[in-house]
Amino acid sequence: MKTEIQPPTYFAALLILAAASHFAYPAREVIEPPYSYLGFLLIGFGAILNLWADSLFKNGRTTVKPQKMPSKLVVSGPFRISRHPMYLGMAAILLGEAVFLGSLTTFAFPLIFAILMEALFMSMEENNLEKAFGKEYLDYKRRVRRWI
């Protein structure tokens, strides 16, 4: 399925929807302060992961847009533990928001994000990488998991 909407747009929409659902339809709190403050660690982790991965793409002068054909295979930094660290980072931020807000409904949004990324972008990206880099990418794919 082709889409012009980029992953950060889905991420931002789900971030807003998670907060809105927490306040509009308060559900049972499953995490309360001070434990809910651990969400900030996940948010920080996700932000660092995204910035780090993005900088590697920029330094390698390759595209971050999943629909475009990459010009370089990036396998260093966070790409050593995840083939999609930017999606992992965004999911971590959504999970951190859910932990911080603490209500049960907010925990659906990181899962929704992961399902959307799997359905809309990951296969397309991986097909482009396979076309562009062949055996080199297949070897990398065997060594590194899709998420973590």
C-alpha angles and dihedrals in degrees: 000000000000121000134177092204109099125224095253089060091055089046094051092046092051091046090056094042092051092054092043092050090050093055100032097045108023109203132187111303111236097176123039134184132312089028092047089065088072084079088077089063090055091046091051092046091051093048092050091047091052095046092046094049092044091052090053090053091049093047089049091047093230131132126268091196109105094214094056126084111254120233096201135034108230112203103153133091113013090356087076090071102029134028088210108035093157092059088044089052093050091047089050090053091051090048090048090052090050092050092047094048089042099200120131097235094058090065090069093068100068087050092049089050093051092049092049093049091049092048100040109029121008100070092045091049093047092048090052091049091049091050092047100042107018115184093010090060094041090054090049091047090055092051101044129051123233096242110005 
